[in-house]
Amino acid sequence: MLAGACSPPAEDLATVDRGSAVMPEDRAVAVARAIQAAPAATDSILAASGLTRAGFDSLLYAIAADSALARAYTEAIR
Amino acid sequence: MHPILILAGLLTAIPVLQVDQSVPSILQALRLPVLVHEARQAGAPDDAIRGLLDIFRGRGLPADEAVLVVQEELDAVRAGGPKDNFGGFVQRQLDAGFRGRALAEAIQAEHRARGIGRPAGRQPMGREPNTPGGRRP
């Protein structure tokens, strides 16, 4: 659980409160599905999700590094 | 009404779609967690995988470029290469300045030189030659 008054950066997986409604892999899956459905709208999709391209890359890296998250992401977007 | 005028009217009425120049790379990037998951399934050690991802992040390698390298490493493991050497050649190639597709090809060449992975000319698993993007039809 996180302590402190400051909200973590949206893309910082390490500080995401696991008790929040949206899990990082769910967020990545939602964004990934939207991008797969409309690749030409990638910039808009990322912006609507509060992500920069670099931030989304960081999220993908963080999910890949965690075996459980990577499995969940893989099963969700296939 | 003249057909050309009708066509011109239709064309001006259609909103101009802003094509995102990063479309191909973003679709590639989405595959990173999938390929890493497949690497674990293929037997690559988790610490080697995490070490490789740390190297990529430390070098600022975007996810779509990391995908190219992970694909090569995964192909090598699936072709019988040593699992515990997953990502073993990447650091040296990065130090040599390789990035993107050139990095993946340099790693592929390293594998081949060491007798690891697929023979020259064969496509990576899951990709077929003579198809757009190398995808299966």
Backbone of each chain as ProteinMPNN parsed JSONL, in Angstrom:
{"seq_chain_A": "MLAGACSPPAEDLATVDRGSAVMPEDRAVAVARAIQAAPAATDSILAASGLTRAGFDSLLYAIAADSALARAYTEAIR", "coords_chain_A": {"N_chain_A": [[0.867, -1.207, 0.0], [0.432, 2.261, -0.643], [1.993, 5.055, 0.85], [1.712, 8.496, 1.76], [1.027, 11.741, 0.346], [1.183, 12.4, -2.312], [0.157, 11.787, -5.654], [1.032, 8.988, -7.614], [2.982, 8.962, -10.675], [1.166, 8.374, -13.682], [2.204, 6.419, -15.332], [3.904, 4.932, -13.797], [4.419, 1.938, -12.888], [5.426, 0.673, -10.676], [4.578, 2.071, -8.506], [1.895, 1.905, -8.479], [-1.206, 1.769, -6.891], [-2.301, -1.196, -5.769], [-4.776, -1.625, -4.88], [-6.506, -0.063, -6.28], [-9.15, 0.618, -8.678], [-8.551, 0.105, -11.386], [-6.352, -2.107, -12.721], [-2.888, -2.229, -13.658], [-2.339, -3.951, -15.842], [-4.845, -4.305, -16.909], [-5.422, -1.764, -17.739], [-3.484, -1.437, -19.708], [-4.288, -3.448, -21.455], [-6.798, -2.521, -22.275], [-6.078, -0.201, -23.627], [-4.412, -1.314, -25.574], [-6.192, -2.932, -27.016], [-7.878, -0.985, -28.055], [-6.13, 0.399, -29.691], [-5.377, -1.613, -31.479], [-7.787, -1.931, -32.781], [-8.118, 0.511, -33.975], [-5.653, 1.682, -35.311], [-4.817, 4.048, -36.519], [-5.682, 6.001, -34.871], [-4.04, 6.134, -32.694], [-2.588, 8.167, -31.253], [-4.655, 9.716, -30.218], [-6.002, 7.831, -28.682], [-4.081, 7.163, -26.759], [-3.768, 9.645, -25.521], [-6.326, 10.007, -24.466], [-6.256, 8.115, -22.535], [-4.554, 9.142, -20.771], [-1.883, 8.804, -21.256], [1.458, 9.087, -22.445], [3.389, 8.305, -25.402], [5.861, 7.345, -24.607], [5.281, 6.772, -21.958], [3.415, 4.719, -22.256], [5.012, 2.797, -23.419], [6.685, 2.325, -21.255], [4.86, 1.206, -19.509], [4.225, -1.144, -20.886], [6.707, -2.418, -20.795], [6.945, -2.794, -18.031], [4.83, -4.544, -17.513], [5.655, -6.706, -19.073], [7.875, -7.496, -17.627], [6.868, -8.685, -15.39], [5.83, -11.833, -14.617], [3.228, -12.813, -14.092], [1.568, -10.648, -14.774], [2.238, -10.373, -17.453], [1.307, -12.776, -18.472], [-1.442, -12.509, -18.008], [-2.019, -10.251, -19.576], [-1.354, -11.255, -22.121], [-3.236, -13.33, -22.437], [-5.509, -11.818, -22.481], [-5.432, -10.137, -24.73], [-5.226, -11.726, -26.913]], "CA_chain_A": [[0.0, 0.0, 0.0], [1.232, 3.464, -0.738], [1.827, 6.094, 1.866], [2.071, 9.786, 1.215], [-0.078, 12.496, -0.217], [1.343, 12.645, -3.731], [-0.303, 10.742, -6.564], [2.15, 8.513, -8.436], [2.81, 9.155, -12.119], [0.255, 7.367, -14.232], [2.898, 5.335, -15.994], [4.832, 4.294, -12.891], [3.781, 0.721, -12.433], [5.938, 0.262, -9.373], [3.908, 2.763, -7.405], [0.443, 1.834, -8.637], [-1.903, 1.192, -5.753], [-2.944, -2.417, -6.254], [-6.153, -1.651, -4.43], [-7.346, 0.806, -7.094], [-10.097, -0.094, -9.522], [-7.977, -0.311, -12.654], [-5.026, -2.692, -12.595], [-2.056, -1.765, -14.779], [-2.461, -4.777, -17.041], [-6.163, -4.03, -17.479], [-5.317, -0.491, -18.441], [-2.71, -1.683, -20.926], [-5.116, -4.251, -22.35], [-7.83, -1.656, -22.848], [-5.422, 0.661, -24.607], [-3.933, -2.158, -26.67], [-7.347, -3.325, -27.843], [-8.356, 0.194, -28.782], [-5.157, 0.694, -30.743], [-5.496, -2.655, -32.498], [-9.022, -1.69, -33.542], [-8.004, 1.767, -34.727], [-4.251, 2.104, -35.203], [-4.628, 5.433, -36.964], [-6.084, 6.882, -33.772], [-3.171, 5.824, -31.556], [-2.296, 9.35, -30.453], [-5.877, 10.084, -29.496], [-6.27, 6.789, -27.687], [-3.129, 7.325, -25.652], [-4.097, 10.887, -24.819], [-7.559, 9.784, -23.706], [-5.912, 7.242, -21.408], [-3.604, 9.847, -19.922], [-0.562, 8.232, -21.482], [2.298, 9.473, -23.56], [3.932, 7.121, -26.044], [6.913, 6.837, -23.735], [4.637, 6.203, -20.789], [2.81, 3.446, -22.624], [6.146, 1.881, -23.55], [7.111, 1.988, -19.905], [3.836, 0.304, -18.98], [4.409, -2.438, -21.554], [7.925, -3.011, -20.224], [6.671, -3.228, -16.663], [3.986, -5.733, -17.595], [6.482, -7.797, -19.588], [8.821, -7.919, -16.588], [6.146, -9.44, -14.357], [5.319, -13.024, -15.316], [1.772, -12.918, -13.941], [0.944, -9.591, -15.566], [2.446, -10.676, -18.871], [0.381, -13.861, -18.829], [-2.796, -11.95, -18.04], [-2.093, -9.384, -20.759], [-1.338, -12.116, -23.306], [-4.521, -14.027, -22.539], [-6.582, -10.848, -22.703], [-5.461, -9.472, -26.033], [-5.184, -12.671, -28.03]], "C_chain_A": [[0.885, 1.232, 0.0], [0.945, 4.392, 0.428], [2.186, 7.422, 1.232], [0.903, 10.439, 0.501], [0.005, 12.604, -1.727], [0.804, 11.474, -4.546], [0.867, 10.296, -7.426], [1.902, 8.854, -9.899], [1.983, 8.021, -12.699], [0.993, 6.155, -14.778], [3.791, 4.534, -15.06], [4.185, 3.068, -12.269], [4.183, 0.372, -11.016], [5.178, 0.926, -8.233], [2.401, 2.731, -7.55], [-0.165, 1.165, -7.414], [-2.687, -0.02, -6.23], [-4.39, -2.514, -5.802], [-7.063, -0.782, -5.272], [-8.157, -0.027, -8.077], [-9.444, -0.643, -10.779], [-6.555, -0.823, -12.428], [-4.211, -2.306, -13.82], [-2.209, -2.632, -16.023], [-3.81, -4.572, -17.701], [-6.135, -2.742, -18.293], [-4.58, -0.694, -19.761], [-3.53, -2.475, -21.936], [-6.167, -3.375, -23.035], [-7.233, -0.759, -23.926], [-4.972, -0.149, -25.817], [-5.076, -2.55, -27.6], [-7.84, -2.158, -28.677], [-7.411, 0.513, -29.936], [-5.218, -0.339, -31.858], [-6.714, -2.417, -33.379], [-8.922, -0.448, -34.427], [-6.591, 2.317, -34.618], [-4.021, 3.559, -35.587], [-4.969, 6.434, -35.867], [-5.218, 6.695, -32.525], [-2.934, 7.037, -30.668], [-3.498, 9.748, -29.61], [-6.177, 9.09, -28.379], [-5.352, 6.943, -26.487], [-3.471, 8.56, -24.832], [-5.331, 10.707, -23.938], [-7.306, 8.915, -22.473], [-4.913, 7.905, -20.469], [-2.189, 9.354, -20.079], [0.169, 8.957, -22.605], [2.781, 8.191, -24.231], [5.017, 6.493, -25.18], [6.325, 6.177, -22.49], [4.007, 4.854, -21.078], [3.893, 2.393, -22.831], [6.595, 1.395, -22.183], [6.142, 0.998, -19.263], [3.996, -1.087, -19.586], [5.639, -3.159, -21.012], [7.645, -3.589, -18.837], [5.804, -4.482, -16.647], [4.802, -6.931, -18.077], [7.397, -8.356, -18.498], [8.174, -8.78, -15.507], [5.457, -10.634, -15.016], [3.793, -13.137, -15.228], [1.048, -11.866, -14.783], [1.069, -9.88, -17.053], [1.504, -11.784, -19.328], [-1.038, -13.325, -18.953], [-2.998, -11.069, -19.274], [-2.195, -10.226, -22.019], [-2.686, -12.789, -23.511], [-5.639, -13.062, -22.884], [-6.606, -10.294, -24.124], [-5.392, -10.444, -27.201], [-6.588, -12.955, -28.549]], "O_chain_A": [[1.968, 1.229, 0.586], [-0.181, 4.495, 0.916], [2.914, 7.447, 0.239], [-0.065, 9.787, 0.11], [-1.008, 12.874, -2.373], [0.976, 10.314, -4.172], [1.621, 11.133, -7.921], [0.756, 9.017, -10.319], [2.082, 6.871, -12.272], [0.506, 5.026, -14.711], [4.385, 3.544, -15.487], [3.493, 3.156, -11.255], [3.383, -0.159, -10.245], [5.139, 0.401, -7.121], [1.693, 3.44, -6.834], [0.309, 0.122, -6.962], [-3.632, 0.114, -7.007], [-5.143, -3.367, -6.271], [-8.269, -0.746, -5.031], [-7.893, -1.212, -8.282], [-9.759, -1.758, -11.196], [-5.672, -0.078, -12.002], [-4.767, -2.081, -14.895], [-2.21, -2.114, -17.14], [-3.918, -4.654, -18.925], [-6.727, -2.64, -19.367], [-4.999, -0.187, -20.801], [-3.473, -2.204, -23.136], [-6.388, -3.488, -24.24], [-7.812, -0.583, -24.998], [-5.134, 0.288, -26.956], [-4.939, -2.503, -28.822], [-8.177, -2.314, -29.851], [-7.855, 0.858, -31.031], [-5.124, 0.003, -33.037], [-6.676, -2.672, -34.583], [-9.553, -0.364, -35.481], [-6.354, 3.301, -33.918], [-3.135, 4.221, -35.045], [-4.575, 7.597, -35.945], [-5.627, 7.062, -31.424], [-3.068, 6.941, -29.448], [-3.363, 10.076, -28.431], [-6.559, 9.473, -27.273], [-5.792, 6.865, -25.34], [-3.464, 8.523, -23.602], [-5.376, 11.192, -22.807], [-8.049, 8.977, -21.493], [-4.478, 7.301, -19.489], [-1.379, 9.464, -19.159], [-0.438, 9.384, -23.588], [2.6, 7.103, -23.684], [5.086, 5.272, -25.036], [6.818, 5.147, -22.03], [4.057, 3.948, -20.246], [3.714, 1.232, -22.462], [6.85, 0.207, -21.982], [6.554, 0.073, -18.564], [3.911, -2.091, -18.879], [5.61, -4.371, -20.797], [8.047, -4.707, -18.515], [6.033, -5.384, -15.841], [4.66, -8.037, -17.555], [7.659, -9.558, -18.46], [8.859, -9.515, -14.796], [4.596, -10.458, -15.879], [3.145, -13.52, -16.202], [0.04, -12.161, -15.425], [0.131, -9.663, -17.82], [0.968, -11.737, -20.435], [-1.75, -13.654, -19.901], [-4.034, -11.144, -19.934], [-3.022, -9.951, -22.888], [-3.215, -12.815, -24.622], [-6.619, -13.454, -23.517], [-7.676, -10.013, -24.663], [-5.488, -10.031, -28.357], [-6.753, -13.73, -29.491]]}, "seq_chain_B": "MHPILILAGLLTAIPVLQVDQSVPSILQALRLPVLVHEARQAGAPDDAIRGLLDIFRGRGLPADEAVLVVQEELDAVRAGGPKDNFGGFVQRQLDAGFRGRALAEAIQAEHRARGIGRPAGRQPMGREPNTPGGRRP", "coords_chain_B": {"N_chain_B": [[-25.856, 16.441, -62.734], [-22.355, 16.916, -63.174], [-20.287, 14.027, -63.086], [-17.677, 14.302, -62.155], [-17.74, 16.568, -60.663], [-19.439, 15.745, -58.666], [-17.873, 13.796, -57.494], [-15.758, 15.382, -56.637], [-17.042, 16.893, -54.771], [-17.733, 14.962, -52.904], [-15.214, 14.16, -52.049], [-14.235, 16.435, -50.801], [-15.911, 16.536, -48.732], [-15.303, 14.465, -47.117], [-13.724, 13.825, -44.09], [-10.323, 14.591, -43.541], [-8.19, 12.135, -42.727], [-5.874, 11.966, -40.161], [-3.039, 10.359, -40.513], [-1.314, 8.43, -38.332], [2.069, 8.483, -37.974], [3.421, 6.675, -36.468], [2.146, 4.279, -36.527], [2.851, 1.542, -37.449], [4.947, 0.917, -35.612], [3.757, 1.088, -33.081], [1.916, -0.984, -33.069], [3.687, -3.066, -33.175], [4.97, -2.707, -30.726], [2.969, -3.414, -28.915], [3.183, -6.105, -28.762], [5.172, -6.789, -27.01], [4.861, -7.698, -24.175], [3.593, -10.095, -24.776], [5.397, -11.609, -26.318], [7.453, -11.855, -24.467], [6.158, -13.341, -22.518], [5.8, -15.668, -24.004], [8.444, -16.388, -24.275], [9.094, -17.07, -21.663], [7.404, -19.263, -21.425], [8.676, -20.894, -23.22], [10.842, -21.634, -21.825], [12.873, -19.872, -21.149], [14.862, -18.408, -18.634], [13.44, -16.539, -15.945], [14.951, -14.562, -14.652], [16.88, -13.968, -16.536], [15.33, -12.922, -18.551], [14.209, -10.663, -17.291], [16.545, -9.304, -16.797], [17.357, -8.714, -19.377], [15.271, -7.027, -20.202], [15.727, -4.941, -18.441], [18.138, -4.017, -19.417], [17.34, -3.052, -21.891], [15.583, -0.993, -21.11], [17.335, 0.613, -19.714], [18.91, 1.502, -21.769], [17.17, 3.035, -23.113], [15.638, 1.905, -25.091], [12.98, 1.779, -27.305], [9.781, 0.113, -26.966], [8.91, -1.159, -29.314], [11.266, -1.69, -30.676], [12.513, -3.349, -28.877], [10.891, -5.551, -29.111], [11.695, -6.676, -31.546], [14.182, -7.73, -30.906], [13.597, -9.492, -28.795], [12.002, -11.271, -30.165], [13.918, -12.464, -31.879], [15.563, -13.696, -29.97], [13.745, -15.448, -28.807], [13.11, -17.064, -30.993], [15.558, -18.309, -31.307], [15.734, -19.828, -28.957], [13.543, -21.522, -29.297], [14.473, -22.903, -31.466], [16.276, -24.531, -30.4], [18.415, -23.384, -29.124], [20.552, -22.474, -26.321], [18.727, -22.05, -23.377], [19.425, -20.727, -21.056], [21.028, -18.761, -21.902], [19.597, -16.677, -22.786], [19.222, -13.673, -24.359], [21.875, -13.198, -24.168], [23.719, -12.131, -25.995], [22.999, -9.603, -26.495], [23.791, -7.264, -25.109], [26.401, -6.758, -26.003], [25.977, -6.174, -28.681], [24.417, -3.911, -28.466], [26.272, -2.222, -27.28], [27.933, -1.96, -29.419], [26.559, -0.238, -30.907], [24.34, -0.89, -32.364], [20.893, -0.651, -33.314], [17.312, -1.035, -33.391], [16.045, -2.684, -36.299], [18.554, -3.37, -37.309], [19.897, -4.122, -35.019], [18.504, -6.43, -34.268], [19.133, -8.015, -36.453], [21.883, -8.205, -36.196], [22.083, -9.665, -33.856], [20.857, -11.99, -34.671], [22.743, -12.803, -36.561], [24.875, -13.293, -34.866], [23.877, -15.433, -33.39], [23.673, -17.303, -35.457], [26.317, -17.591, -36.19], [27.245, -18.922, -34.026], [26.019, -21.272, -34.257], [23.444, -21.382, -33.375], [19.909, -21.479, -33.424], [17.783, -20.745, -36.311], [18.598, -21.807, -39.689], [20.273, -19.756, -42.188], [18.174, -17.754, -44.209], [15.804, -18.991, -43.611], [12.57, -18.162, -42.367], [11.585, -16.504, -39.313], [9.835, -18.252, -36.706], [6.36, -18.316, -37.058], [6.256, -16.387, -38.911], [5.793, -15.91, -42.328], [7.393, -16.119, -45.501], [7.176, -13.913, -48.376], [4.745, -12.768, -47.883], [2.721, -9.963, -47.017], [4.293, -8.049, -44.584], [5.259, -10.345, -43.6], [3.462, -12.015, -42.42], [1.377, -14.795, -41.583], [-0.986, -15.907, -44.032]], "CA_chain_B": [[-24.62, 17.061, -62.282], [-21.22, 16.224, -63.753], [-19.746, 13.049, -62.128], [-16.433, 14.769, -61.56], [-18.111, 17.523, -59.639], [-19.972, 14.966, -57.563], [-16.725, 13.173, -56.836], [-15.01, 16.43, -55.938], [-17.824, 17.25, -53.598], [-17.604, 13.897, -51.911], [-13.859, 14.156, -51.491], [-14.057, 17.559, -49.885], [-16.764, 16.333, -47.569], [-14.73, 13.409, -46.269], [-12.69, 14.369, -43.215], [-8.991, 14.091, -43.819], [-7.694, 11.359, -41.592], [-4.482, 12.161, -39.833], [-2.399, 9.065, -40.352], [-0.268, 8.431, -37.324], [3.281, 7.935, -38.563], [3.983, 5.618, -35.625], [1.228, 3.137, -36.506], [3.487, 0.222, -37.453], [5.751, 0.672, -34.429], [2.918, 0.892, -31.906], [1.376, -2.346, -33.135], [4.815, -3.916, -32.805], [5.215, -2.535, -29.293], [1.934, -4.124, -28.161], [3.53, -7.515, -28.677], [6.281, -7.045, -26.092], [4.542, -8.625, -23.076], [3.202, -11.399, -25.333], [6.611, -12.33, -26.682], [8.168, -12.185, -23.24], [5.409, -14.459, -21.939], [6.128, -16.855, -24.8], [9.821, -16.752, -23.944], [9.026, -17.803, -20.382], [6.789, -20.546, -21.734], [9.666, -21.695, -23.951], [11.865, -22.071, -20.882], [13.889, -18.868, -20.834], [14.785, -18.081, -17.205], [12.833, -15.244, -15.668], [15.953, -13.544, -14.322], [17.52, -13.554, -17.794], [14.349, -12.067, -19.244], [14.131, -9.38, -16.599], [17.815, -8.62, -17.032], [17.333, -8.179, -20.741], [14.36, -5.881, -20.218], [16.416, -3.854, -17.739], [19.127, -3.47, -20.348], [16.589, -2.269, -22.885], [15.076, 0.233, -20.494], [18.48, 1.447, -19.391], [19.407, 2.093, -23.012], [16.106, 3.823, -23.709], [15.133, 1.248, -26.299], [11.513, 1.747, -27.315], [9.209, -1.232, -26.894], [8.819, -1.798, -30.623], [12.59, -2.204, -31.01], [12.738, -4.476, -27.981], [10.149, -6.677, -29.67], [12.505, -7.305, -32.596], [15.247, -8.491, -30.263], [13.002, -10.601, -28.052], [11.587, -12.267, -31.172], [15.1, -13.215, -32.297], [15.988, -14.547, -28.856], [12.731, -16.496, -28.667], [13.297, -17.987, -32.113], [16.759, -19.091, -31.02], [15.393, -20.812, -27.92], [12.646, -22.517, -29.904], [15.244, -23.702, -32.421], [17.182, -25.401, -29.659], [19.507, -22.651, -28.503], [20.557, -22.571, -24.848], [17.748, -21.175, -22.74], [20.02, -19.908, -20.012], [21.778, -17.676, -22.528], [18.601, -15.791, -23.377], [19.644, -12.274, -24.347], [23.287, -13.132, -23.827], [24.544, -11.39, -26.953], [22.374, -8.308, -26.779], [24.564, -6.157, -24.541], [27.538, -6.451, -26.866], [25.487, -5.537, -29.907], [24.019, -2.552, -28.1], [27.514, -1.478, -27.083], [28.496, -1.692, -30.747], [25.776, 0.833, -31.502], [23.208, -1.374, -33.161], [19.556, -0.378, -32.822], [16.222, -1.376, -34.291], [16.161, -3.882, -37.122], [19.974, -3.72, -37.406], [20.23, -4.819, -33.776], [17.937, -7.778, -34.368], [19.891, -8.765, -37.462], [23.21, -8.478, -35.63], [21.901, -10.754, -32.9], [20.591, -13.176, -35.493], [24.031, -13.207, -37.141], [25.648, -13.847, -33.759], [23.317, -16.763, -33.142], [24.02, -18.188, -36.57], [27.764, -17.849, -36.123], [27.48, -19.861, -32.931], [25.263, -22.485, -34.5], [22.195, -21.338, -32.616], [18.752, -20.96, -34.119], [17.396, -21.233, -37.618], [19.573, -21.595, -40.748], [20.101, -18.528, -42.963], [17.166, -17.827, -45.254], [14.511, -19.429, -43.077], [11.875, -17.117, -41.64], [11.31, -16.801, -37.91], [8.602, -18.989, -36.482], [5.189, -17.465, -37.022], [6.283, -15.451, -40.007], [5.962, -16.594, -43.601], [7.937, -15.232, -46.529], [6.334, -13.563, -49.508], [3.45, -12.231, -47.49], [2.905, -8.614, -46.466], [4.651, -8.034, -43.168], [5.736, -11.65, -43.189], [2.45, -12.678, -41.604], [0.666, -15.917, -42.195], [-2.225, -15.456, -44.683]], "C_chain_B": [[-23.445, 16.237, -62.803], [-20.618, 15.279, -62.714], [-18.487, 13.536, -61.437], [-16.744, 15.767, -60.455], [-18.673, 16.815, -58.418], [-18.84, 14.357, -56.765], [-15.946, 14.209, -56.035], [-15.736, 16.835, -54.671], [-17.711, 16.227, -52.502], [-16.24, 13.94, -51.239], [-13.665, 15.298, -50.509], [-14.888, 17.378, -48.631], [-16.184, 15.311, -46.61], [-13.65, 14.02, -45.394], [-11.332, 13.768, -43.545], [-8.476, 13.387, -42.573], [-6.222, 11.65, -41.388], [-3.859, 10.796, -39.587], [-1.253, 9.204, -39.377], [0.967, 7.749, -37.886], [3.841, 6.789, -37.747], [3.121, 4.371, -35.622], [1.953, 1.806, -36.525], [4.239, -0.042, -36.161], [4.875, 0.445, -33.21], [2.317, -0.504, -31.912], [2.454, -3.356, -32.789], [5.02, -3.883, -31.295], [4.214, -3.322, -28.453], [2.292, -5.587, -27.936], [4.573, -7.816, -27.605], [5.915, -7.983, -24.941], [4.18, -10.023, -23.58], [4.441, -12.234, -25.651], [7.41, -12.732, -25.447], [7.483, -13.351, -22.527], [5.747, -15.756, -22.678], [7.553, -17.321, -24.515], [9.868, -17.529, -22.627], [8.446, -19.195, -20.608], [7.783, -21.475, -22.424], [10.822, -22.129, -23.057], [12.958, -21.07, -20.581], [13.754, -18.468, -19.368], [14.253, -16.678, -16.982], [13.884, -14.187, -15.362], [16.686, -13.074, -15.571], [16.609, -12.609, -18.576], [14.297, -10.689, -18.61], [15.424, -8.587, -16.779], [17.869, -7.987, -18.403], [16.432, -6.956, -20.831], [14.994, -4.681, -19.507], [17.456, -3.194, -18.637], [18.441, -2.567, -21.374], [16.145, -0.942, -22.295], [16.218, 1.175, -20.162], [19.039, 2.164, -20.61], [18.344, 2.952, -23.696], [15.553, 3.21, -24.983], [13.61, 1.241, -26.274], [10.99, 0.315, -27.411], [9.166, -1.922, -28.256], [10.161, -2.34, -31.088], [12.929, -3.405, -30.12], [12.055, -5.729, -28.509], [10.989, -7.423, -30.71], [13.571, -8.209, -31.977], [14.682, -9.7, -29.529], [12.546, -11.688, -29.017], [12.775, -13.117, -31.617], [15.556, -14.176, -31.199], [15.018, -15.707, -28.665], [12.887, -17.537, -29.775], [14.5, -18.883, -31.86], [16.465, -20.178, -29.987], [14.523, -21.912, -28.504], [13.37, -23.429, -30.874], [16.292, -24.546, -31.72], [18.362, -24.71, -29.03], [19.431, -22.724, -26.987], [19.634, -21.55, -24.207], [18.405, -20.234, -21.736], [20.873, -18.784, -20.572], [20.846, -16.673, -23.196], [19.063, -14.348, -23.238], [21.128, -12.09, -24.13], [24.141, -12.277, -24.753], [24.088, -9.947, -27.145], [23.244, -7.145, -26.315], [25.699, -5.755, -25.467], [27.098, -5.736, -28.134], [25.012, -4.113, -29.63], [25.25, -1.668, -27.908], [28.157, -1.104, -28.41], [27.675, -0.647, -31.499], [24.605, 0.397, -32.349], [21.891, -1.023, -32.494], [18.557, -0.93, -33.83], [16.439, -2.684, -35.03], [17.611, -4.325, -37.227], [20.428, -4.481, -36.164], [19.736, -6.259, -33.836], [18.73, -8.626, -35.349], [21.288, -9.104, -36.957], [23.135, -9.636, -34.633], [21.643, -12.065, -33.63], [21.894, -13.714, -36.078], [24.923, -13.849, -36.077], [25.175, -15.259, -33.436], [23.779, -17.738, -34.209], [25.484, -18.565, -36.511], [28.099, -18.87, -35.037], [26.663, -21.142, -33.083], [23.963, -22.556, -33.739], [21.068, -20.863, -33.521], [18.616, -21.48, -35.528], [18.517, -20.975, -38.622], [19.278, -20.31, -41.508], [19.042, -18.741, -44.042], [15.816, -18.291, -44.76], [13.904, -18.288, -42.285], [11.695, -17.5, -40.179], [9.981, -17.523, -37.773], [7.448, -18.007, -36.387], [5.179, -16.442, -38.132], [6.563, -16.203, -41.298], [6.546, -15.627, -44.626], [6.887, -14.923, -47.585], [4.916, -13.193, -49.127], [3.685, -10.854, -46.887], [3.178, -8.653, -44.976], [5.127, -9.377, -42.68], [4.712, -12.416, -42.389], [1.866, -13.857, -42.361], [-0.61, -15.39, -42.824], [-3.45, -15.926, -43.898]], "O_chain_B": [[-23.523, 15.01, -62.87], [-20.448, 15.679, -61.563], [-18.252, 13.223, -60.27], [-16.068, 15.791, -59.426], [-18.425, 17.218, -57.282], [-18.834, 14.388, -55.534], [-15.527, 13.954, -54.906], [-15.122, 17.085, -53.634], [-17.606, 16.564, -51.323], [-16.124, 13.778, -50.024], [-12.995, 15.133, -49.49], [-14.613, 17.985, -47.596], [-16.53, 15.291, -45.429], [-12.743, 14.674, -45.91], [-11.219, 12.569, -43.798], [-8.35, 13.988, -41.506], [-5.426, 11.588, -42.325], [-4.125, 10.157, -38.569], [-0.336, 10.0, -39.58], [0.922, 6.57, -38.238], [4.644, 6.005, -38.252], [3.335, 3.483, -34.797], [1.681, 0.98, -35.654], [4.169, -1.16, -35.651], [5.251, -0.358, -32.356], [2.221, -1.14, -30.862], [2.171, -4.387, -32.178], [5.222, -4.923, -30.668], [4.568, -3.842, -27.394], [1.765, -6.23, -27.028], [4.835, -8.984, -27.317], [6.603, -8.984, -24.744], [4.429, -11.017, -22.898], [4.521, -13.411, -25.299], [7.975, -13.824, -25.393], [8.15, -14.24, -21.997], [5.953, -16.801, -22.061], [7.828, -18.521, -24.515], [10.592, -18.516, -22.499], [8.934, -20.181, -20.055], [7.74, -22.691, -22.238], [11.682, -22.902, -23.48], [13.886, -21.379, -19.832], [12.643, -18.213, -18.902], [14.569, -15.75, -17.726], [13.733, -13.034, -15.767], [17.074, -11.909, -15.659], [17.061, -11.635, -19.177], [14.337, -9.672, -19.303], [15.404, -7.362, -16.896], [18.361, -6.871, -18.573], [16.789, -5.962, -21.464], [14.814, -3.539, -19.93], [17.63, -1.975, -18.62], [18.909, -1.468, -21.675], [16.314, 0.108, -22.914], [16.091, 2.391, -20.309], [19.568, 3.272, -20.514], [18.602, 3.533, -24.75], [15.055, 3.922, -25.854], [13.011, 0.745, -25.32], [11.689, -0.58, -27.886], [9.363, -3.134, -28.344], [10.209, -3.335, -31.811], [13.56, -4.36, -30.571], [12.577, -6.835, -28.37], [10.992, -8.654, -30.747], [13.827, -9.311, -32.464], [15.222, -10.802, -29.629], [12.682, -12.878, -28.733], [12.664, -14.338, -31.723], [15.893, -15.328, -31.472], [15.44, -16.831, -28.39], [12.807, -18.74, -29.525], [14.467, -20.076, -32.163], [16.904, -21.318, -30.137], [14.741, -23.093, -28.237], [12.964, -24.57, -31.094], [17.105, -25.202, -32.371], [19.23, -25.368, -28.457], [18.37, -23.003, -26.428], [19.739, -20.349, -24.456], [17.989, -19.085, -21.585], [21.384, -17.952, -19.823], [21.264, -15.913, -24.07], [19.272, -13.86, -22.128], [21.6, -10.971, -23.93], [25.176, -11.756, -24.338], [24.718, -9.174, -27.868], [23.415, -6.161, -27.036], [25.938, -4.569, -25.694], [27.761, -4.81, -28.601], [25.185, -3.219, -30.459], [25.264, -0.51, -28.324], [28.833, -0.082, -28.525], [28.048, -0.222, -32.592], [23.947, 1.224, -32.982], [21.768, -1.083, -31.271], [18.907, -1.248, -34.966], [16.943, -3.659, -34.473], [17.887, -5.524, -37.234], [21.257, -5.386, -36.257], [20.465, -7.19, -33.494], [18.97, -9.81, -35.109], [21.816, -10.174, -37.259], [24.029, -10.481, -34.584], [22.153, -13.116, -33.244], [22.126, -14.923, -36.092], [25.632, -14.818, -36.347], [25.983, -16.165, -33.234], [24.217, -18.849, -33.912], [25.851, -19.715, -36.75], [29.099, -19.583, -35.119], [26.613, -21.979, -32.182], [23.436, -23.638, -33.483], [21.258, -19.934, -34.306], [19.217, -22.484, -35.911], [19.302, -20.043, -38.447], [18.148, -19.822, -41.476], [19.016, -19.778, -44.705], [14.794, -18.03, -45.395], [14.613, -17.536, -41.616], [11.657, -18.684, -39.844], [9.109, -17.41, -38.635], [7.55, -16.983, -35.711], [4.207, -15.703, -38.288], [7.467, -17.038, -41.354], [6.222, -14.44, -44.613], [5.852, -15.583, -47.672], [3.997, -13.29, -49.94], [4.742, -10.606, -46.306], [2.403, -9.213, -44.201], [5.377, -9.553, -41.488], [5.067, -13.393, -41.729], [1.863, -13.906, -43.591], [-1.266, -14.524, -42.246], [-4.581, -15.642, -44.291]]}, "name": "protein", "num_of_chains": 2, "seq": "MLAGACSPPAEDLATVDRGSAVMPEDRAVAVARAIQAAPAATDSILAASGLTRAGFDSLLYAIAADSALARAYTEAIRMHPILILAGLLTAIPVLQVDQSVPSILQALRLPVLVHEARQAGAPDDAIRGLLDIFRGRGLPADEAVLVVQEELDAVRAGGPKDNFGGFVQRQLDAGFRGRALAEAIQAEHRARGIGRPAGRQPMGREPNTPGGRRP"}
